[in-house]
Amino acid sequence: MVAVLAVQYDCIVVGGGPAGAMAAIQAAASGARVLVCEKNRRIGRKLAITGKGRCNVTNNCPTTELLKNVTGGHKFLYSAFSRFSAQDTMQFFESLGVPLKTERGNRVFPASDKADDIVSALEQCLADYGIDVRTGTVTKLLTENGQVCGVALGGQSVTASAVIVATGGCSYPLTGSTGDGYAFARSLGLEVTALRPSLTALACPVGLCRECTGLTLKNIGIRLFENDKLIYTDFGELLFTHTGISGPVVLSASAHMRTDGAQYAIEVDLKPALDAETLDKRLLRDFEERRNKAIKNALDALLPAALRAPLLALTAIPPETPVNTLTRAQRAQLVSAMKALRLAPLKQLGFENAVVTAGGIALAEIDPKTMAAKRVPGLFFAGEVLDLDAYTGGFNLQIAFSTGYAAGEAAAAYAFSIDQ
């Protein structure tokens, strides 16, 4: 039997990440007495490491563009994005004294390049609204007559008229995202869709990746194949690692690797601005200027140094071959390798290395306007715990802020309606 605290709240928020903090702030702004339960010593632990410690807060684009970058559940988010847009997120943080800047791809960062400025601003805002923040792990949602009425926290029962679950997903579990919200949902009979890591680097056994470790390729194209069927294309930046490949285009591609047991491959187009015929003419021109050189020394205008030998190895052209002796077939091999550098088989890294979790609380269970659980009165969800995910570029944090805003506002309204 757990002891019941004397203090009562209108709203309890489980999780102090971006969705939870925004939900708490909006509920308090609506007049609710709010408690945030956070298992870490400080809120926003995962937020503090996003964007390599810079925090890509949102993407400075219209709602229509936000929706295009959502890979799962974009129709569900129309209402939330419309009510709290990327511009609203920017205005919110700037009103808290955090100057922002917009970079390539409309990515928005704090002007200081310090994620901690975002976390500190949220902490101060919670304090300014008089929101209680308690450290500890919520082990259970309390219910009475089928309605949520509080949480079990640190051996005590804390009661409230509404509870918002904003516990995050399973990605980066060391930050506290250990899937607690899914267990809460299942315990109340709500459906949780299959969970999988998304926006991850990819493991690839091809020796070329290992040989090119640390090399970044810019302005390249990629094509992702699932069982030899083209399913996704992109343009941008790719990074070779000692275990495979990473970079923005790779993370985005990983969001489309959704089929268990499927075979995945990526073809890299090193020269997407040139078709095969034009690239062959370019090779002929470069080789004419370097006619007395070996092929290994004649690709300096087209390929970075670290990539030349590994790429030649894939063509079976001996690196000492003089360029003035290359045959048309050998040039065709070289063109093919540059236009379709095949990296396979590919495997996603686990939740430990995933930016977000794909899957979660089934959207059919949730009211898209209020984030309320349709079958459990008093229960709301926000953020990554929901079956929502998007590409990199600030879109996932915008999902957190928008759904948190909607949940906080609706939870406060619900609490007041219960209290009357």
C-alpha positions in Angstrom: 0.0 0.0 0.0 1.6 3.3 -1.1 1.1 6.5 0.9 -1.0 9.3 -0.7 0.6 12.7 -0.7 -1.5 15.6 0.5 -0.5 17.8 -2.4 -2.9 17.4 -5.3 -2.3 18.5 -8.9 -4.5 19.4 -11.8 -1.9 17.8 -14.2 1.0 15.5 -13.8 3.5 15.2 -16.7 5.7 12.1 -16.8 9.0 13.0 -18.5 10.9 16.2 -18.6 12.1 16.2 -22.2 11.0 18.7 -24.9 7.4 17.3 -25.2 7.0 17.0 -21.4 8.4 20.5 -20.7 6.3 22.1 -23.3 3.2 20.2 -22.1 3.8 21.3 -18.5 4.4 25.0 -19.5 1.3 25.1 -21.6 -0.8 23.5 -18.8 0.5 25.9 -16.3 -0.1 28.8 -18.7 -3.7 27.7 -18.8 -3.9 28.0 -15.0 -3.3 24.4 -14.0 -1.2 23.2 -11.0 1.4 21.0 -12.6 4.0 18.5 -11.5 6.7 17.2 -13.7 8.2 13.7 -12.9 11.7 13.3 -14.3 13.9 10.2 -13.7 17.1 12.1 -14.3 18.6 14.8 -12.0 17.8 17.4 -14.6 15.2 17.8 -17.3 16.2 17.6 -21.0 19.1 15.2 -20.8 18.5 13.9 -24.3 17.7 17.4 -25.6 21.1 18.5 -24.3 23.0 16.2 -26.7 20.8 16.7 -29.8 22.4 18.2 -32.9 25.9 17.2 -31.6 25.3 19.4 -28.6 24.0 22.3 -30.6 20.3 21.4 -30.5 18.5 21.7 -33.9 15.3 23.2 -32.3 13.0 23.2 -35.3 13.0 23.8 -39.0 12.1 27.3 -40.2 9.5 26.3 -42.8 5.7 26.4 -43.4 3.4 23.7 -41.9 3.0 22.1 -45.3 6.8 21.5 -45.4 6.8 20.2 -41.9 4.2 17.6 -42.8 6.2 16.5 -45.9 9.2 15.7 -43.7 7.2 13.4 -41.3 7.8 9.8 -42.3 5.1 8.3 -40.0 1.8 9.9 -39.1 1.8 13.2 -41.0 -2.0 13.5 -41.4 -2.3 13.0 -37.6 -0.1 16.0 -37.0 -2.0 18.5 -39.2 -3.9 20.0 -36.3 -1.0 20.1 -33.8 1.4 21.7 -36.4 -1.3 24.2 -37.3 -1.9 25.3 -33.7 1.8 25.4 -32.7 4.0 25.9 -35.8 7.8 26.1 -36.3 7.5 29.9 -36.1 5.7 29.6 -32.8 8.5 27.4 -31.5 11.0 30.0 -32.6 9.0 32.9 -31.0 8.6 30.9 -27.8 12.4 30.4 -27.3 13.3 33.9 -28.3 10.7 35.2 -25.8 12.6 33.2 -23.2 15.8 35.1 -24.1 17.4 32.5 -26.4 18.5 34.1 -29.8 18.1 31.7 -32.7 19.7 31.4 -36.1 18.6 29.6 -39.3 21.2 27.6 -41.2 21.4 25.4 -44.3 18.2 23.4 -44.9 16.2 25.9 -42.7 17.6 24.2 -39.6 17.2 26.4 -36.5 19.8 26.4 -33.7 20.5 28.6 -30.7 22.8 31.5 -31.8 25.3 30.3 -29.2 25.4 26.8 -30.7 24.8 25.5 -27.1 22.0 23.1 -26.5 22.2 23.8 -22.8 20.8 27.3 -23.5 17.6 25.6 -24.6 17.5 23.3 -21.6 18.2 26.2 -19.2 15.5 28.3 -20.8 12.9 25.5 -20.3 14.1 25.0 -16.7 13.7 28.7 -16.0 10.2 28.8 -17.6 9.1 25.9 -15.5 10.3 27.7 -12.4 8.6 31.0 -13.5 5.3 29.2 -13.8 5.7 27.6 -10.4 5.7 24.1 -11.8 7.0 21.5 -9.4 9.7 19.2 -10.7 10.4 16.0 -8.8 13.2 13.5 -9.5 12.2 9.9 -9.5 10.8 7.1 -11.6 7.1 6.7 -12.2 6.4 3.0 -11.9 2.6 3.0 -12.6 -0.3 5.0 -13.7 -3.1 5.1 -11.1 -6.7 4.6 -12.2 -10.1 4.7 -10.6 -13.3 3.6 -12.4 -11.4 3.4 -15.7 -10.1 6.9 -15.4 -6.5 8.0 -14.8 -6.1 9.7 -11.4 -2.4 9.9 -10.7 0.9 8.1 -10.7 3.0 6.0 -8.4 6.3 7.9 -7.8 9.0 6.8 -5.4 6.7 4.6 -3.3 4.1 7.3 -3.1 0.8 8.0 -4.9 0.5 11.4 -6.4 -3.0 12.3 -7.5 -4.1 14.5 -10.3 -7.1 15.0 -12.6 -5.0 14.5 -15.7 -1.7 12.8 -16.6 0.4 13.4 -19.7 2.9 10.7 -20.6 5.9 12.2 -22.4 8.5 9.6 -21.7 10.2 9.5 -25.1 11.0 6.3 -27.0 13.8 3.7 -26.7 16.5 5.7 -28.5 19.6 6.7 -26.5 18.4 4.6 -23.4 21.2 6.0 -21.3 19.4 9.3 -21.3 16.4 7.7 -19.6 14.4 6.8 -22.7 13.7 3.2 -21.8 10.2 2.7 -23.2 8.3 3.3 -19.9 5.5 5.0 -21.7 4.8 1.9 -23.8 4.4 -0.2 -20.7 2.0 2.3 -19.2 -0.1 2.2 -22.4 -0.2 -1.6 -22.6 -1.2 -1.8 -19.0 -4.3 0.1 -19.8 -5.1 -1.9 -22.9 -3.8 0.6 -25.5 -2.2 -0.6 -28.7 1.5 -0.1 -29.2 2.8 -0.5 -32.7 6.1 -2.3 -33.5 9.2 -0.4 -32.3 12.3 0.0 -34.3 15.3 2.4 -34.4 15.2 5.2 -36.9 17.6 7.8 -38.1 20.6 5.6 -37.5 24.0 5.1 -39.1 24.2 1.9 -41.1 26.6 -0.9 -40.7 28.2 -2.1 -44.0 30.9 -4.8 -44.4 32.3 -3.4 -47.7 36.0 -2.8 -47.3 35.8 0.5 -49.0 33.9 2.0 -46.0 36.6 1.0 -43.6 39.4 2.3 -46.0 37.6 5.6 -46.3 36.8 6.1 -42.6 36.4 9.7 -41.8 35.8 10.8 -45.4 32.8 13.0 -46.0 31.3 13.2 -49.4 29.2 16.3 -50.2 26.6 16.9 -52.9 26.2 13.2 -53.7 23.0 11.3 -54.5 21.9 8.1 -53.0 19.4 5.5 -54.0 18.1 3.0 -51.4 16.9 -0.4 -52.5 14.8 -2.9 -50.6 15.1 -6.4 -52.0 16.4 -4.7 -55.2 13.4 -2.4 -55.5 14.1 1.4 -55.4 12.3 2.9 -52.4 14.0 6.2 -51.6 16.3 8.8 -53.2 18.1 11.7 -51.6 20.9 14.3 -52.2 23.4 15.7 -49.7 26.2 14.6 -47.4 27.5 11.1 -46.6 30.2 10.1 -44.1 32.2 6.8 -44.1 32.8 5.3 -40.7 34.9 2.3 -39.6 31.7 0.2 -39.4 29.8 1.6 -42.4 28.2 4.9 -43.4 26.5 7.8 -41.7 25.6 11.4 -42.5 22.3 13.2 -43.1 21.3 11.3 -46.3 22.0 8.0 -44.6 20.0 8.8 -41.4 17.1 9.8 -43.6 17.4 6.6 -45.7 17.3 4.5 -42.5 13.8 5.8 -41.7 12.6 3.9 -44.7 14.2 0.5 -43.7 11.0 -0.8 -42.1 10.7 -4.4 -43.3 12.1 -7.2 -41.1 14.3 -9.6 -43.0 14.5 -7.4 -46.1 17.9 -6.9 -47.9 18.9 -3.3 -48.2 21.5 -1.6 -50.4 22.5 1.9 -51.2 23.9 3.1 -54.5 25.9 6.3 -54.2 26.0 8.6 -57.2 29.3 10.5 -56.8 28.5 12.8 -59.7 24.8 13.4 -59.7 25.1 16.6 -61.8 26.5 14.5 -64.7 24.7 11.8 -66.6 26.8 8.7 -67.6 27.5 10.1 -71.1 28.6 13.5 -69.9 30.8 11.9 -67.2 32.5 9.7 -69.8 33.3 12.8 -71.8 34.7 14.5 -68.7 36.9 11.4 -68.1 38.2 11.6 -71.7 39.1 15.3 -71.2 40.8 14.7 -67.9 42.7 11.7 -69.2 43.9 13.6 -72.3 45.4 16.2 -69.9 47.0 13.4 -67.9 47.7 11.0 -70.7 51.1 9.8 -69.4 49.9 9.2 -65.9 48.8 6.0 -64.3 45.0 5.8 -63.6 45.6 5.9 -59.9 47.1 9.4 -60.3 44.7 10.7 -62.9 41.4 10.9 -60.9 42.5 13.9 -58.7 40.0 16.3 -60.4 37.0 13.9 -59.9 37.6 12.0 -56.6 39.0 12.7 -53.2 42.3 11.0 -52.6 41.0 8.5 -50.0 38.4 7.2 -52.4 40.5 6.6 -55.5 42.3 3.4 -54.7 39.2 1.7 -53.1 37.0 2.7 -56.0 39.5 1.4 -58.6 39.6 -1.9 -56.7 35.9 -2.3 -57.4 36.5 -1.9 -61.1 39.2 -4.4 -61.5 41.3 -1.8 -63.4 45.0 -2.2 -62.3 45.9 1.1 -60.6 49.2 1.3 -62.6 47.3 1.2 -65.9 48.4 4.2 -68.1 45.3 6.3 -68.9 46.2 6.4 -72.6 45.8 2.6 -72.8 42.3 2.5 -71.1 39.7 0.8 -73.2 36.1 2.1 -73.7 34.9 -0.9 -71.5 37.3 0.1 -68.7 36.0 3.7 -68.8 32.5 2.3 -68.7 33.4 0.4 -65.6 34.8 3.5 -64.0 31.7 5.6 -64.9 29.5 2.9 -63.5 31.4 2.8 -60.2 31.1 6.6 -59.9 27.4 6.7 -60.8 26.4 3.7 -58.8 28.8 2.9 -56.0 27.0 0.0 -54.4 27.2 -0.5 -50.6 25.5 -3.7 -49.3 24.3 -5.4 -47.2 23.2 -2.7 -44.9 22.0 -3.0 -41.3 20.6 -0.4 -39.0 22.4 0.2 -35.7 20.4 -0.4 -32.6 18.4 1.9 -30.3 21.7 2.9 -28.6 22.6 4.8 -31.7 19.2 5.9 -33.1 18.1 9.5 -33.1 14.5 8.6 -32.7 12.2 5.6 -32.2 9.8 4.7 -35.0 6.5 3.1 -33.8 4.8 3.7 -30.5 1.3 4.4 -29.1 -1.0 3.7 -32.0 -2.4 6.9 -33.4 -5.9 5.4 -33.7 -5.9 5.4 -29.9 -5.3 9.2 -29.7 -7.4 12.3 -30.5 -5.1 14.3 -32.8 -6.5 17.7 -31.5 -6.0 17.0 -27.8 -3.5 14.1 -27.6 -6.0 12.4 -25.3 -6.3 8.7 -25.1 -9.8 8.0 -26.6 -10.5 5.1 -24.3 -8.9 6.2 -21.1 -10.3 9.5 -19.6 -7.7 11.8 -18.1 -4.7 10.3 -20.0 -2.8 12.2 -22.6 0.4 11.5 -24.6 3.0 13.7 -26.3 6.2 13.4 -28.2 8.3 10.4 -29.3 6.2 7.9 -27.3 3.6 8.3 -30.0 3.8 6.4 -33.3 5.3 9.5 -35.0 8.7 10.1 -36.5 10.4 12.4 -39.1 13.6 13.1 -41.0 16.5 15.0 -39.5 16.5 18.8 -39.6 14.5 19.8 -36.5 11.3 18.0 -37.5 11.2 15.5 -34.6 11.7 18.2 -32.0 8.9 20.2 -33.6 6.7 17.1 -33.3 7.6 17.1 -29.6 6.8 20.8 -29.1 3.6 20.8 -31.1 2.1 17.6 -29.5 3.3 18.8 -26.0 1.6 22.1 -26.5 -1.7 20.4 -27.6 -1.6 17.9 -24.7 -0.8 20.6 -22.1 -3.6 22.8 -23.2 -6.1 20.0 -23.4 -5.1 18.3 -20.1 -5.6 21.6 -18.2 -9.0 22.1 -19.8 -10.0 18.5 -18.9 -8.8 18.9 -15.3 -10.9 22.1 -14.9 -13.9 20.3 -16.3 -13.5 17.4 -13.8 -13.0 19.8 -10.9 -16.2 21.7 -11.5 
